[in-house]
Amino acid sequence: MMRKKVAVVMGGYSTEYEVSIRSGKVVCKHINASKYEVFPIQILKDKWVYVNELGQEYPINKHDFSVEVEGQKITFDVVFNAIHGHPGEDGVLIAYFELLGIPHTSDSSYKMGLTFNKRDTLSVLDSYDIPHAKSYYLNKGEPIDIEAIIKKVSLPCFVKANRAGSSFGVTKVHKKEEMMQAIENAFKEDSQLLIEEFLSGTEVSVGVVTYHDEVLVLPLTEIVSENDYFDYEAKYLGKSQEITPARISKEQEQAVRILAERVYRALDMKGMTRSEYIFKDGVPHLLEVNTVPGLTEASILPQQLASEGITLQEYFGYLLESALNKN
C-alpha cells in the first residue's frame, strides 16, 4: 500500500514561529510512519522549504505547493497545520490550500479567521449569552481616551493585541500612567486592540476536540502562573504550573465543561481547539479560543489527550484520516 504524503507545516510569520517549529517537530514524530510519509515544511517570511532529516532545504513551489527532491516532483495528499499565529491560525494559509484543493487538518479558512479575531469571536458568542470580561475596542489612528477606557473596564485591566497568539502584545495595566505604554506595545503586534477588565479567579484551559465524529471535552487543566498572569514565559518557559485535572469543585467542572462545548458548537468548530476560562463569582468566563494550540510535549492539549487515554499518534491519525475523507 502506498503511504499517503503528509506535509506538516510549521513556522509562520509571527513572533510565535519558534514555538510553532517545536510543535511541528512533535507532530512529525507522532505521525504513524507505517501509514504516512511525513515531510516537515517550514513556512517562513523569507522562504518556504521542505527540510529533510539531514537539515537540507528544498524550496516549495507556491504555484501548486509541491517540492522537487533529487529531480522528482512531490505533491502532498494532506497538510497538517501546526502554525500558530499568522498565516496558519488566522486562516490565510488555509484559504490557499482550499483554493488548491489540498485537504488539511484545520477548520475552514473562515472559521480560523473568525476565532483568531478575539473581538469578532466575542461578538458572535454574545448572541449565545456566553459570559466574558467587559471590553473596550481600539483601532490604530483612533483618538485614545484613557478616562473612557478605565471607566469601561476599570483597573487593573489587560491591553491585548486583537489578532495575536501566545500572549504577545499583552500587558496587565495596574495604573493609569501605564496605559499609553501598554497600548503602544500592543499596536506593535496588531492595528486592533482589545482592552479587557481583569478577572480574578481560577483559570482553566479546556481542550474541546472532535474525535471519532463525537465532540469530546478533555480533562481540564488549571493554570497557576508564577508571573502576574499567564504570559509567554508562563506558557513556554516553565513559569507556570499546569495541573491536570484542575483542582475545582464538581459543580465548577460541570459548568465549564458545558460552556466549553456550547462555545465549540455555537462557533460550529471542527478538529482541535483549546479555550481558556476564568471563574468570576463561581461563573466561568471565556477568555479566548485557540484553533492551533501548542503541540509540544509540554503543551496543554497533549497533556489533556494523555489524561483522556488518547495518544498523539491516535489523535493525529484521526485528524489526517478525517481530512482525507472530507475530500
N, C-alpha and C positions, 0 to 999 in steps of 0.2 A: 504494500500500500504506500502510495506517495504521501510523504509528510506535507502538511499544509505549511506555507511560508508565512511567518508572523513577523511584522515589523513592530518592534517595541520603541515607540517614540518617546524621547526624554530630552530634558534641557529647557528650551524655551527662551523667550526674550526678556523675562522679568528678573527681578532680584532673587527669585526663588530657583534659578536654574540649577544651582549646585545640589539642592535638596532633591530636585526632580531627577537628576542623573543618578543619585543614590537610590531613589525609588525605582527607577528604570532597571538598574542593575539587579535589584532584588526580584523584580518581575521576571527578568530573563532567567535567573537562577531557578525560579519556581515553576516555570512552564515545562510541561512534560515533554522531554526531548525525544521520546519514542514516537510521539504523535505529531510534534511540530518542529519545524526548523526555525530557529529563533535568530533574528537579525536586530542587534541594537542600533538604533538610528538616533544620532544626536542632531536636534534641530536648534541651531544657534543663530544669533543675529547675522554673523558673518559667513556661516556655512551650514549646509545640510549634508551630513555624511553618515555612511554606514561604517562602523568601527569594528574590525574583526578582533579575534582573540589576541592577536599579536599587537594590537593597537594601530594597525594600518588603516588609513582612511580612504574611502571610496565615495566620490561625490554623488549625491542623489539628483536624478533628472527630475526637475519640478514639473515638467510638462505632463508626465504620467506617473510620478512617484515610483520610478524604477531605479535600479543601480546596475552598473556594469562591473563585473568582477572577473578578471582574467579572460576578457573577451566575451564573456557570457552575460546576456541581459537577464536580470532577475526582477520579476514583478511579485507583488505580495497578495496573498489571499485575504489577509485580515490585518488590521492595525490595533495594537494595544496602546491606548493613550495613557502615558504616565507623566504628562507635562502639567505642572502646577502653574497657575497664572497664565499670562498671555504667551502664545496664541492657543494653548491646548485646552485650558479650563474655561476660557471665555467663548469657545465655540468657533473661533476664526479658522483654526486648522481643521476642525471637524467639518465645516462648510466645504472646505477644499476636498476632503475625502468623499463627502456626499456628492459633489459635482463629478468627481472621477468614478463614482460608483464602487468605492472600496469599502467593504464592511469594517466597522470599528466597534470598540468595546464601550464607547461613551454614549450618553444620551444624545438627542438631536442637537444640532448646532443652535437652534432657537432656545432650547431648554438650558443648554450650557451658558449661553449669553445671558439669559434671564437670571439664573441663580448666581452668576458671577457678579451681577449688579445688585449689591445689597439693598439699595433703595427700591429698585423695581420689585425685588422678591417680597419685601415687606409690604409694598403697595398691593400686590396680588393677594397676599395672605390676609390682609386686613378684611377682605370680604368673607373670609372663613373664621373671623374672630380669633386669630392666633395671637396670644399675648406677646408683646415685645417692648423693649425700652422706648421711652419718649425720645423723639429725634428731631433734629433740625438739619435741613439740607442747605448746602452752599456750593455754588459753582464758581470757577475761576473768573475773575473780572467783575463779579457782583460786589456791591458795597458790603463791607463786613461790619455788622452791628453787634459788638461783643455783649452789650447790655441785653439785647433781644435774645441772643443765644443762651445766656445764663438764665434769663427769665424762663425760657422754654425748658431747658434740661437741667438747670441748677449745677452746683459744683459739689464734689468733683464730677468730671464728665470725661468721655472718650472722644477724641477727634480722630476720625478714620478716613483713609482713602476709600472711596466707594467701591472701586474695582481693583482690588489688590488682595493677595492672599498672604498667609504665613505671618500675619501681624506686622507687615511692612507698612510704614506710613501711619502707624497708630501711636498716639500719645495719650497718657492719662493726665488730665489737667486738674491741678488742685487749687490754683489761684488764678484770679482774673489776669494777672500780669503774664501768665504763661500761655495765654490763649493764642496770641498772634504767632508766636514761635511754633506752636503745635500745628496751626493752620498752614503756615509756610512749609513745614516738614511734610505734611500730608499732601500738599499740592505738588511736591516733587514726584510723588507716585501716581497721582491722578488729578484730572481737572475737576472732578466732582468729589465733594466731601459729604460725610455723614457724621453728625455730631450727636452723640447719644448720652442719655443720663447714665450714671454709674449705678449698676445694680449690685448690691452687696448680698452675697449668699453663696450657697454651694454651687459650683459649676460642674456640669456633667456633659460628657461627649457621647453622642449616640450614633452608632452605625446603623443605617437602615439600608438594606440591600434586597435585590430580587435574587432568589436562589431557587432553582428548580420551579420557576414560574410562580413562586409564592413571595409575598412581601414579608421580610424577616427583620424584626427589630433585634439587634445583637445585644449581648450583655453590656450594661452601662459602665462608663469609665468616669471616675471622679478626678477632677483636675485640681491639684494643690500646688500652686506656683510659689517658688521661693522668692520670685520677683514681685513687683507691685501688682502684676496681672499676668495673664498667660500670653507673654510676648514671644518674640522669635527665640531668644535664649532659652526660655522655659520650654518652648516646643521642641527645639532641635539640639540644644547644647546641654541638656540634662538638668536644667534649673527648675525642674518641677517633678512632683510625684504624680504618677498616673495610676490610680488604684481601680483595678477591675476584679470583681464587681464593686460598684460605688457603695460607699457607706451611708446609705439613705434609708428612710423607712419604706416599708412595703407600699404604703399609700403614695409616697412621693415617686417611687419607682413606677408604679402603675400609671400615675398621672403623666409622667414624662414619656413613657413608652407609647401611651395612647396619642399624646400630642405629636410625637416624632413621626408616628405612622400617618397621622392626619396631614401633617406638612408634606410628607412624601407623596401621599395620594392626591392632595389638593394641587400640587405642582405637576402631578402626573409623571413622576420620575421613573426612570428605568436604571438598572445597574446599581453601582455603589454610590452611597452618599455618607457623609458624616456631618452631623449638625451639633451645634453647641447650645446649651440651655443653662440659665441661671435661675435659681429659686428665689423669688421675691414674695415675702409673706406666704410661703408654702406653695406658691403657684409657679410652675416652670415658664420662663420667658425665653423665646427664641433669640439667639444672637446672630447666627448665620448658618448657611448650608454650603458644604463643600462637595463638589462632584468629582474632583480628582484628589482625594485625601492622600496624605503621606502613606507610602507603602514600604518604607524601610522597616527592618525588623523591630526597631524601637517605636514605630508609629502606632497610633491608637487603633486604627481599623484592623491591622493584622493581629494585634493583641486580642481584640474582641472576637474575631473569627476563631482564633485558637481556643478562646474560652467557650465558644459555642460548639467546639469539636470539629470545625471545618478547617482543613489545611489550605495553605495558599495555593498549592497545586490544584486542589479540587475546585477552589473558587475561581482561580484564573482560567482553568479549563472550561468551567461553566460559562464564564463571560465570553470566551473565544467561540465556543460552540453556539451560544445564543446569537452572537454577531453573524456568524456564518449562516445559521439557519434563517435569520431575519431576511437575508438577501436571497 
